[in-house]
Amino acid sequence: MTMVGIGIRNLWRSKLRLGLVAALIGAPFFLLLVMQSIGDAVQRQTETLKQNVNNTLQLRARGSMGHVNMVGNEAILPQDTLVTVQGVEHVAKVEPYLLAMTPTEGHNFAMVVGVDPGDTRRLESHGEAGNPKILFGRDLTFDDRGKPVAIIGQGVAKWAGIKPEALDGGKEAATLTLDLKHTHPVIFALDRAPVTFTIVGIYASGYVFGDMQLFTPLDTFRKAYGVPDGISWLYVRADSSENLVAVERQVRAMLGDIADIISPTTVAEFQSTATAAVQRLANGGTALSALLMVLVVFFVMLLVVRERAWEIGTLKAIGASDSGIVTSFLIEAVLLCAVGAIAGALLFAMLGGALAQLVFRLGVSPFLPAQYSSLAATLSLAPRFDTTTLAILIGASVVAALGGSAWGIWQIVKLSPMEAIREGGHE
């Protein structure tokens, strides 16, 4: 039998040890896959932001926040701004927004956003962040135009006491009534009747302030707040990031002094804070996983070499080369790691999504900037198996086997046949 065959056979010599070692190695493999999934999810979020942000400008009325009931900031863009900007070369899409504020508890407030169904749901004060994730219920549709329906952030849902089971299709529809005459230090009253929205969805944004918003169809907002025309914010998306500067230059020339034009900054902020922090933690978790795997293999192979000292001496005495014996032990170590990798991958396939969410909340969220504390709810942390995952499993198995076996291999090489046989005979 070749030394490779001996290495394969030796894997099964103790089924109890094989099972125990597979579990011990599988645990760090599982942690490795969880940290990889967290890092990949945040990276995908960053790339999505880049695709939707780096080529987008935000327009507001000059010197105003554009909120129709905000003290000193109620000025909005004229309606014809929309048509003007749509005619600019390299503009791929223009999305109009209308915004208002509504008091909550104390001096806090929530944002009411009118948006065309199908357009991006952006977050006030973090406006370029992109569509939030619907947790319960559904999103707005084109059939909702003009109807008093809305989706709300989980922060608004908590404040209003709206439960997921009460959403559209439940026994009792969830509703939220806003008193437009209710004032606030930065909100002035509107002489209009209260408006009641049927809540059809609850979303999570990954951003604390972003979860304090209500999105309703633009036509519904105009009717409720008495704004027949005009635009609070206008998002102008260029056909590519390379053309954004040219688009901004043309828009400034055409609109003159009526608008403030805000270039995107959120991706850079998100990438330098949330993405960077998560990647550092993911890399740390990966390094810890690799260290644990190496330690397990180290102690197992040290035990194996000690147990088989007599066998090693005998093989050397009958002419087996050091390289052949080392090969058989390396084959065994690699296969042990491979079995552990399979065990960790199976556990990840069954529980990876739920446990990744738990690891993110307990081990990652505390290290993020406060405004991103709810980021986990917006990420897709479901188990993903692709060629990258397979390469990681194979690479980690080989590295752990080589690193963990190094000392054991040294012991094999320096062990003399007579000493090994004598020590084995004493045992």
C-alpha positions as CSV (number, residue, x, y, z in Angstrom):
1,M,0.0,0.0,0.0
2,T,1.3,3.5,-0.9
3,M,2.0,6.0,1.8
4,V,-0.9,8.1,0.4
5,G,-3.2,5.0,0.9
6,I,-1.9,4.6,4.4
7,G,-2.7,8.2,5.2
8,I,-6.3,7.7,3.9
9,R,-6.7,4.5,5.9
10,N,-5.3,6.1,9.0
11,L,-8.1,8.6,9.0
12,W,-10.6,5.9,9.9
13,R,-8.5,4.1,12.6
14,S,-10.4,5.8,15.4
15,K,-13.9,6.8,14.5
16,L,-14.5,8.3,17.9
17,R,-11.5,10.6,17.5
18,L,-12.5,11.4,13.9
19,G,-15.9,12.5,15.1
20,L,-14.5,14.6,17.9
21,V,-11.8,16.2,15.8
22,A,-14.4,16.9,13.0
23,A,-16.5,18.7,15.6
24,L,-13.6,20.7,17.0
25,I,-12.4,21.7,13.5
26,G,-15.9,22.3,12.2
27,A,-16.6,24.9,14.8
28,P,-13.9,27.4,13.6
29,F,-14.8,26.5,10.0
30,F,-18.4,27.6,10.8
31,L,-17.1,30.8,12.4
32,L,-15.0,31.4,9.3
33,L,-18.0,31.0,7.0
34,V,-20.1,33.3,9.2
35,M,-17.5,36.1,9.2
36,Q,-17.1,35.7,5.5
37,S,-20.8,36.0,4.9
38,I,-21.0,39.1,7.1
39,G,-18.0,40.7,5.3
40,D,-19.5,39.9,1.9
41,A,-22.9,41.2,2.8
42,V,-21.6,44.6,3.9
43,Q,-19.4,44.7,0.8
44,R,-22.4,44.0,-1.4
45,Q,-24.2,46.8,0.4
46,T,-21.4,49.2,-0.3
47,E,-21.3,48.2,-4.0
48,T,-25.0,48.7,-4.3
49,L,-24.6,52.2,-2.8
50,K,-21.8,53.0,-5.3
51,Q,-24.0,52.0,-8.2
52,N,-26.9,54.2,-7.0
53,V,-25.1,57.1,-5.3
54,N,-21.9,58.0,-7.1
55,N,-23.9,59.0,-10.2
56,T,-26.6,60.9,-8.4
57,L,-27.1,64.6,-7.5
58,Q,-29.6,66.0,-5.1
59,L,-31.3,69.3,-5.8
60,R,-33.1,71.6,-3.3
61,A,-34.5,75.1,-3.3
62,R,-31.6,77.5,-2.6
63,G,-31.0,77.9,1.1
64,S,-33.9,75.6,2.1
65,M,-34.2,72.0,3.4
66,G,-37.4,71.8,1.3
67,H,-39.8,70.5,4.0
68,V,-43.2,72.0,3.4
69,N,-43.9,72.6,7.1
70,M,-40.4,73.3,8.5
71,V,-39.9,76.7,10.0
72,G,-37.7,78.8,7.7
73,N,-37.1,75.9,5.3
74,E,-40.5,75.5,3.5
75,A,-39.3,76.8,0.2
76,I,-39.4,74.2,-2.6
77,L,-38.3,73.9,-6.2
78,P,-40.8,75.0,-8.9
79,Q,-42.5,72.1,-10.7
80,D,-40.9,72.9,-14.1
81,T,-37.5,72.1,-12.6
82,L,-38.4,68.5,-13.3
83,V,-38.9,68.9,-17.0
84,T,-35.8,71.2,-17.3
85,V,-33.5,68.7,-15.7
86,Q,-34.9,65.8,-17.7
87,G,-33.7,67.5,-20.8
88,V,-30.1,67.6,-19.7
89,E,-27.7,65.4,-21.7
90,H,-26.6,62.1,-19.9
91,V,-29.4,62.3,-17.3
92,A,-30.8,58.7,-17.0
93,K,-33.6,59.4,-14.5
94,V,-35.0,62.1,-12.3
95,E,-36.9,61.4,-9.1
96,P,-39.0,64.0,-7.4
97,Y,-39.6,64.0,-3.6
98,L,-41.9,66.0,-1.3
99,L,-41.2,66.1,2.4
100,A,-42.9,67.1,5.6
101,M,-42.2,66.7,9.3
102,T,-44.5,65.3,12.0
103,P,-43.8,65.5,15.8
104,T,-43.3,62.3,17.8
105,E,-42.4,62.2,21.5
106,G,-40.7,65.1,23.2
107,H,-38.7,67.2,20.8
108,N,-38.3,64.4,18.3
109,F,-40.0,64.1,14.9
110,A,-40.5,61.7,12.0
111,M,-40.3,62.5,8.3
112,V,-43.2,62.1,5.9
113,V,-41.9,61.5,2.3
114,G,-44.0,61.6,-0.9
115,V,-42.4,59.5,-3.6
116,D,-43.5,58.0,-6.9
117,P,-43.9,54.2,-6.5
118,G,-41.0,52.6,-8.3
119,D,-38.6,55.3,-7.4
120,T,-35.8,54.8,-4.9
121,R,-36.8,55.1,-1.2
122,R,-34.0,57.4,0.1
123,L,-33.5,58.3,3.7
124,E,-33.8,61.9,5.0
125,S,-30.5,63.2,6.4
126,H,-28.9,60.2,4.8
127,G,-30.6,60.8,1.5
128,E,-28.4,58.8,-0.8
129,A,-28.6,55.5,1.1
130,G,-31.0,53.7,-1.2
131,N,-34.0,51.4,-0.9
132,P,-34.5,50.1,2.6
133,K,-35.4,46.5,3.2
134,I,-39.1,45.6,3.7
135,L,-39.3,43.5,6.9
136,F,-43.1,43.0,7.0
137,G,-45.9,43.5,4.6
138,R,-45.2,45.0,1.1
139,D,-43.7,48.0,-0.6
140,L,-45.7,50.7,-2.4
141,T,-46.9,49.8,-5.9
142,F,-48.2,51.8,-8.9
143,D,-51.7,50.8,-7.9
144,D,-51.3,52.8,-4.6
145,R,-51.0,56.2,-6.4
146,G,-53.4,58.6,-4.9
147,K,-54.4,56.3,-2.1
148,P,-53.9,57.0,1.6
149,V,-51.4,54.1,2.1
150,A,-47.8,54.2,3.4
151,I,-44.8,52.1,4.5
152,I,-43.0,53.1,7.7
153,G,-39.7,52.5,9.3
154,Q,-39.4,50.2,12.2
155,G,-38.7,53.3,14.5
156,V,-42.1,54.8,13.5
157,A,-43.8,51.5,13.9
158,K,-42.5,51.2,17.5
159,W,-43.5,54.8,18.3
160,A,-47.0,54.3,16.8
161,G,-47.4,50.8,18.4
162,I,-48.0,49.2,15.0
163,K,-47.5,45.4,15.0
164,P,-46.5,43.4,11.9
165,E,-49.6,41.2,12.2
166,A,-51.8,44.3,11.7
167,L,-50.5,45.1,8.3
168,D,-52.4,45.0,5.0
169,G,-54.2,41.6,4.9
170,G,-54.5,41.3,8.7
171,K,-57.7,41.0,10.7
172,E,-57.6,44.8,11.4
173,A,-55.7,47.1,9.1
174,A,-52.9,49.1,10.7
175,T,-53.5,52.8,10.4
176,L,-51.6,55.9,11.4
177,T,-53.3,59.4,11.7
178,L,-51.2,62.5,11.5
179,D,-52.4,65.8,12.9
180,L,-51.2,68.5,10.5
181,K,-52.0,71.2,13.0
182,H,-49.7,69.8,15.6
183,T,-46.7,72.1,16.1
184,H,-43.1,71.6,17.2
185,P,-40.1,74.0,17.7
186,V,-39.1,73.5,14.1
187,I,-42.6,72.6,12.6
188,F,-45.4,75.1,11.9
189,A,-49.0,74.1,11.8
190,L,-50.9,73.6,8.6
191,D,-54.6,74.5,8.5
192,R,-55.6,71.1,7.1
193,A,-57.6,68.1,8.2
194,P,-55.8,65.2,9.8
195,V,-54.7,62.5,7.4
196,T,-55.0,58.8,8.1
197,F,-52.7,56.3,6.3
198,T,-53.2,52.6,6.0
199,I,-49.8,51.0,6.7
200,V,-49.0,48.3,4.3
201,G,-45.3,47.7,5.1
202,I,-42.6,48.1,7.7
203,Y,-39.0,48.6,6.6
204,A,-35.5,48.6,8.1
205,S,-32.9,51.0,6.8
206,G,-29.8,50.2,8.8
207,Y,-29.7,53.8,9.9
208,V,-31.4,55.1,13.1
209,F,-32.8,58.3,11.6
210,G,-33.8,56.5,8.4
211,D,-36.1,54.3,10.4
212,M,-38.1,57.3,11.5
213,Q,-39.8,57.9,8.1
214,L,-43.1,57.3,6.4
215,F,-43.2,56.9,2.6
216,T,-46.5,57.5,0.8
217,P,-47.3,58.0,-3.0
218,L,-46.4,61.5,-4.2
219,D,-50.0,62.2,-5.3
220,T,-51.2,61.2,-1.9
221,F,-48.8,63.6,-0.2
222,R,-49.9,66.5,-2.5
223,K,-53.5,66.0,-1.6
224,A,-52.9,65.5,2.2
225,Y,-50.5,68.6,2.5
226,G,-52.1,70.8,-0.1
227,V,-49.1,71.0,-2.4
228,P,-50.5,70.8,-5.9
229,D,-47.1,71.4,-7.5
230,G,-43.5,71.9,-6.5
231,I,-40.7,69.6,-5.4
232,S,-38.8,69.3,-2.1
233,W,-35.9,67.3,-3.4
234,L,-35.0,66.3,-6.9
235,Y,-32.6,63.4,-7.4
236,V,-30.8,63.5,-10.7
237,R,-29.1,60.2,-11.8
238,A,-26.5,60.4,-14.5
239,D,-26.1,57.5,-17.0
240,S,-22.6,56.9,-15.5
241,S,-20.4,58.2,-12.7
242,E,-18.0,59.5,-15.3
243,N,-20.7,61.9,-16.6
244,L,-21.8,63.2,-13.2
245,V,-19.5,66.2,-13.3
246,A,-20.8,67.2,-16.8
247,V,-24.4,66.8,-15.7
248,E,-23.8,68.9,-12.6
249,R,-22.2,71.6,-14.7
250,Q,-25.2,71.7,-17.1
251,V,-27.8,71.7,-14.3
252,R,-26.1,74.6,-12.6
253,A,-26.0,76.6,-15.8
254,M,-29.7,75.9,-16.6
255,L,-31.1,76.5,-13.0
256,G,-29.0,79.4,-12.0
257,D,-29.5,80.5,-8.4
258,I,-32.8,78.7,-7.7
259,A,-31.3,75.5,-6.5
260,D,-28.6,74.1,-4.2
261,I,-26.9,71.1,-5.8
262,I,-25.5,68.5,-3.4
263,S,-23.0,65.9,-4.6
264,P,-23.1,62.4,-3.1
265,T,-21.0,61.8,0.0
266,T,-22.8,58.9,1.8
267,V,-20.9,56.1,0.1
268,A,-17.6,57.5,1.2
269,E,-18.9,57.9,4.7
270,F,-20.5,54.5,4.8
271,Q,-17.3,52.9,3.4
272,S,-15.0,54.6,5.8
273,T,-17.1,53.8,8.9
274,A,-19.4,50.9,8.7
275,T,-17.7,48.9,5.9
276,A,-14.2,49.4,7.2
277,A,-15.3,48.5,10.8
278,V,-17.1,45.3,9.7
279,Q,-14.2,44.3,7.4
280,R,-11.7,44.7,10.3
281,L,-13.9,42.6,12.6
282,A,-14.5,40.0,9.8
283,N,-10.8,39.7,9.2
284,G,-10.2,39.4,12.9
285,G,-12.8,36.6,13.1
286,T,-11.2,34.9,10.2
287,A,-7.8,35.0,11.7
288,L,-9.2,33.6,15.0
289,S,-10.9,30.8,13.1
290,A,-7.6,29.9,11.3
291,L,-5.7,30.0,14.6
292,L,-8.2,27.7,16.3
293,M,-8.0,25.2,13.4
294,V,-4.2,25.2,13.5
295,L,-4.3,24.6,17.3
296,V,-6.7,21.7,17.0
297,V,-4.6,20.0,14.3
298,F,-1.4,20.7,16.2
299,F,-2.6,18.8,19.3
300,V,-4.2,16.0,17.3
301,M,-1.2,15.3,15.2
302,L,1.1,15.6,18.2
303,L,-1.0,12.9,19.9
304,V,-1.0,10.8,16.7
305,V,2.8,10.9,16.4
306,R,3.2,9.9,20.0
307,E,0.7,7.1,19.7
308,R,2.3,5.7,16.5
309,A,6.0,6.1,17.5
310,W,6.5,2.4,17.3
311,E,4.8,2.2,13.9
312,I,6.9,5.1,12.6
313,G,10.1,3.4,13.8
314,T,9.1,0.2,12.1
315,L,8.3,1.9,8.8
316,K,11.7,3.6,8.9
317,A,13.5,0.3,9.9
318,I,12.1,-1.5,6.8
319,G,13.1,1.3,4.5
320,A,10.3,3.8,4.4
321,S,11.6,7.3,3.6
322,D,10.9,10.3,5.8
323,S,9.1,12.0,2.9
324,G,6.8,9.1,2.5
325,I,5.9,8.9,6.2
326,V,5.4,12.7,6.3
327,T,3.2,12.5,3.2
328,S,0.9,9.9,4.9
329,F,0.6,12.1,8.0
330,L,-0.1,15.2,5.9
331,I,-2.8,13.3,3.9
332,E,-4.4,12.4,7.2
333,A,-4.2,15.9,8.5
334,V,-5.7,17.4,5.3
335,L,-8.5,14.8,5.3
336,L,-9.2,15.6,9.0
337,C,-9.5,19.3,8.1
338,A,-11.7,18.5,5.1
339,V,-14.1,16.4,7.2
340,G,-14.2,19.4,9.7
341,A,-14.8,21.8,6.8
342,I,-17.7,19.7,5.6
343,A,-19.2,19.6,9.1
344,G,-18.8,23.3,9.5
345,A,-20.4,23.9,6.0
346,L,-23.4,21.7,6.8
347,L,-23.9,23.5,10.1
348,F,-23.6,26.8,8.2
349,A,-26.1,25.7,5.6
350,M,-28.7,24.8,8.3
351,L,-28.2,27.7,10.8
352,G,-25.8,30.1,9.1
353,G,-28.4,32.9,8.4
354,A,-29.9,33.0,11.9
355,L,-26.5,32.7,13.6
356,A,-24.9,35.3,11.3
357,Q,-27.6,37.7,12.4
358,L,-26.9,36.9,16.0
359,V,-23.1,37.2,15.6
360,F,-23.6,40.6,13.8
361,R,-25.8,42.0,16.6
362,L,-23.7,40.8,19.5
363,G,-20.2,40.8,18.1
364,V,-20.2,43.5,15.3
365,S,-23.0,46.1,16.0
366,P,-21.4,47.3,19.3
367,F,-18.3,48.4,17.3
368,L,-20.2,50.3,14.6
369,P,-21.0,54.0,14.7
370,A,-24.3,54.5,16.6
371,Q,-26.2,55.5,13.5
372,Y,-25.6,52.1,11.9
373,S,-26.7,50.0,15.0
374,S,-29.6,48.5,13.1
375,L,-27.6,47.6,10.0
376,A,-28.0,43.9,10.5
377,A,-31.7,44.0,9.7
378,T,-31.0,45.4,6.2
379,L,-28.3,42.9,5.1
380,S,-28.9,39.6,3.4
381,L,-27.0,37.2,5.7
382,A,-28.4,34.0,4.3
383,P,-25.8,31.2,3.6
384,R,-24.2,31.5,0.2
385,F,-22.1,28.8,-1.4
386,D,-20.2,29.6,-4.5
387,T,-16.7,29.0,-5.9
388,T,-15.2,31.6,-3.5
389,T,-16.7,29.7,-0.5
390,L,-15.3,26.4,-1.9
391,A,-11.9,27.9,-2.4
392,I,-11.9,29.2,1.1
393,L,-12.8,25.8,2.5
394,I,-10.1,24.0,0.5
395,G,-7.5,26.7,1.2
396,A,-8.2,26.8,4.9
397,S,-8.1,23.0,5.1
398,V,-4.6,22.8,3.5
399,V,-3.3,25.8,5.5
400,A,-4.6,24.4,8.8
401,A,-3.2,21.0,8.0
402,L,0.3,22.3,7.1
403,G,0.4,24.7,10.0
404,G,-0.9,22.3,12.6
405,S,1.2,19.4,11.4
406,A,4.5,21.3,11.3
407,W,5.7,20.3,14.8
408,G,4.5,16.8,14.4
409,I,6.4,16.4,11.1
410,W,9.5,17.7,12.7
411,Q,9.1,15.0,15.4
412,I,8.7,12.3,12.7
413,V,11.8,13.4,10.8
414,K,14.1,13.5,13.8
415,L,12.8,10.2,15.3
416,S,15.3,7.4,14.9
417,P,14.0,3.9,14.2
418,M,15.6,2.2,17.2
419,E,14.4,5.0,19.6
420,A,10.9,4.8,18.2
421,I,10.7,1.0,18.5
422,R,12.2,1.1,22.0
423,E,9.8,3.8,23.2
424,G,6.9,2.0,21.6
425,G,7.9,-1.3,23.2
426,H,8.0,0.4,26.7
427,E,4.5,1.7,26.2
